[in-house]
Amino acid sequence: MKHILYSLFLFCSFISFAQKPVQVSGKLLDKTTQTPLEFATVSVISSDPNVSPQGGITDLNGNYQFLVTPGTYTVKWEFISFKPVVRENVVIESEKVFETISMEPDIAQLEAAVVVAEKTTVDLRLDKKIYNIGQDLTVRGGSVSDVLDNVPSVSVDVEGNVSLRGNDNVRILIDGRPSALVGFNGAEALRQIPAEAIERVEVITSPSARYDAEGTAGILNIILRKNQIQGFNGSFNVSAGYPERYGASANLNYRTNKWNLFTNTGYNYRTAPGYARTNIDYKFDDNAQLPDTTLLAVQERRDFDRLGRNYFTSFGAEYFINDNSSIVGNIVYRLGNDDDETTNNNTRTFQGEEFNEINLRRELESEDEDDLQFSLDYQNDLDDNGQKLTATAQYSISIEDKESNIDQTELISNTLNDLERLLETEDETEALVQVDWVKPVGENIQYEAGYRGNYRDISNSYFFEEIEDFNDGSGFIPDPQLNNTFNYEEFVNAVYGQYGQEFGAFSLLAGLRFEQTNININQETTDVSNKKSYSSFFPTLNLGYELQEDENITLGYNRRVRRPRGRRLNPFPSRSSQNSFYQGNVDLNPQFSNQVDLGYLRRWSKLTLSTSIYYNRSTDNVETIETSGIAPGDNTTAVFRFPVNLSTEQRLGYELTLTYRPFKWWTINSDANVFRVETDGDYVDPTGVRDDQNFDFVNTTYFLRLNQKFELPAKIDFQARVNYRGASENAQGTQNAITTVNLAASKDILNEQGSLTLNVSDLLNSRRRESTTNTATFISDSEFQYRQRQVTLAFTYRFNQQKREQRREEEAAPDEEFEG
């Protein structure tokens, strides 16, 4: 596959020793995006047929540098799907520095008139797919979570959890590194970063050794916007919607010859009403003699009224030390302030009717979160042959304070029967140091090596108190069995080496990564500690073969790890319900996986087909167990959910992505993913209190996405997107299918410096999870909707930025587009 690792280029000819070679250099950019074109070909061709062509290729920053013999030449710059640039009769007698050349996409493959700023392109590489997030209509005024739900291979469930090809163990990076922006709750954090701050998303399903081994499904790398246009330019975005939501953001950039200053800043005020419903029926032997106090069934309805206020800013400065080196400093800050109210109506039916209850449980929760991150990046081109050294240092802190006040009234007797107060503080500190070195050897070979050290320190303090007896006037009493401070410390050292080479139409990228992990876990109050240390090698291999122009096959293999984190480790039980509890497991071990991916890509003039078959096998797989037990502080039965290392999982899947433009005004994009999951494992309760369970199951399910964009009269753009998530099942239950429809329309105003966009998210108000759980001791069915249908009106204003209204002959080829 051309231009994935290295473009083929012609060797310098052997000519007279009296002619001393001179240096030729320059830079290539994509004209529409002003981003560097890496691995493009530069050819220097003599009119003398006896003189062999000479030339070179561009590096990762679009720069090229090579030696040629003095003479008169035709110089040709080439890159796949772009119009070649040719200059004839160029005299090269001494060092020659060409000005920066901006290449335009190939007009031969293009039709119809489409505004570049409204499209999203996909760039396929040997080890990743890059989705350049254009101003997709359906996510304007939205968040990163909305953006990800529009990217092929990626799905976001009703709770905001991100999956890649149906696997929720995704490593999410910001600008190539772990980030405090993801915070304690990745799903919630992604809802708080404005969509306008995102430049592109890299979907890496077969990561090479240069990436850390975390994430068995792969990696999503979110790149924040950093403009490179000279002078002062930017854009502003304001939005409002229903249910009540307001937002404003700015993307500003100032560029000189020596400095590039950039910022993304935004504020959001959002309400998110939702609900959850659960019905639980406990199982008993038909002949069992049950006491009157035995709980038989629970009907529960929870209504969520969430209010979130969020401020986000990213400010960076890049200084160009000289032509070969630069340094970038960046500060990112996120402030969140949430006030949520949960109203829980539940009816509890007992064997003896006199014990029946109808409870109204109300929880008022306030949450403040501060995330601050500092990063420093240094890059140096060590020589004229492409040798490069990059170094990164990053430090981040996150502080989250949460207070919950819970009261519960029994409505039959009109009695206040519970008052609880919960104070929880989570602190996280993370430090990262990374060094990478790249060394080309000759024209088709490249070596890479690097080191990464990553340190994380998490502390979670949990303080719970309640009024146990309303008659003695003793007030709130702390619970010594629950209150504790949980500390988690992790240090990962990693080194890697990587080798790449191109043999004609065949490309190879092979690497080996070694990671050493040390973990200390300590529960201060109970003085319980645990230490874990493990190391492993992670080999990677990516192969590519170009069958013909615009047709290629890729094959990838990688080994990866999933380390337990966050909620899965947190040992403190949830308190929003008296009938069901979730509690983490501090004794979880990492799970390892091996994955193989076989891909095929074919481009035609109006149609692009990208498809792959993948297989993943994971050991020590973490499963969430659901079982019944005695509720803390209560003598009644409740449902408990907790994670354990349980099974071996095998996942076999097929993925298909299509881009089709039947007419100049109509673009169709679709992707489908079908996969089969087979799990083998048994749960044996170490305490002997809960029933043992067999977790063997086989399930086949699928995801479908259809996205269409139309150009209507009066220059109105209209977009419609349908997502379908098929029904699925596991060892303990089933989940129904989910269909979501999003619509949007946009029109340019103010001489096309501004845009008005109206979008409707979840038009049918159908994005809710409906599931059934069936165990040996109970059966339950539940329904959950995180947020209702949303309508948003957004206005964007650009200044000193060209709208790039080029016709199709000046745009990216259809085979590299993915609209929204």
ABEGO torsion letter per residue (X at the ends): XBGAABBBBBBBBBBBAABBBBBBBEBBBBAAAGBBBBGBBBBBBBABAABBBBEBBBBAAGBBBBBBBBEBBBBBBBBBGBBBBBBBGBBBABBBBBBBBBBBBBAAABBEBBBAAABBBBBBBAABBBBBBBBBAAABGBBAAAAAAABBGBBBBAAGBBBBGGBABBBBBBGGBBBAAAEABAAAAAAABBAAABABBBBBABBBAABBABGAAEBBBBBBBBBABBEBBEBBBBBBBOBBBBBBBBBBBBBBAABBBBBBBBBBBBBBBBBBBBBBBBBBBAABBBBAABBABBBBBBBBBBBBBBBBBBBBBBBBABAABBBBBBBBBBBBBBBBBBBBBBBBBBABAAABBBBBBBBBBBBBBBBBBBBBBBBBBABAAGBBBBBBBBBBBBBBBBBBBBBBBBAAAGBBABBBBBBBBBBBBBBBBBBBBBBBBEAABBBBBBBBBBBBBBBBBBBBBBBABAAAGAEBBBBAAABBBBBBBBBBBBBBBBBBBBBEABBBBBBBBBBBBBBBBBBAAAGBBBBBBBBBBBBBBBBBBBABBGBBBBBBBBBBBBBBBEAAABABBBAABAABBBBBBAABBBBBBBBBBBBBBBBBAABBBBBBBBBBBBBGBBBBBBBBBBBBGBABBBBBBBBBBABBBBBBBBBBBBBBBABAABBBBBBBBBBBBBBBBBBBBAAGABBBBBABBBBBBBBBBBBBBBBBBGGBBBBBBBBBBBBBBBAAEBBBBBBBBBBBBBBBBGGGABBBBBBBBGAAGABBBBBBBBBAABBBBBBBBABBBBBBBBBBBBBGBBAGABBAAABBBAAABBBX
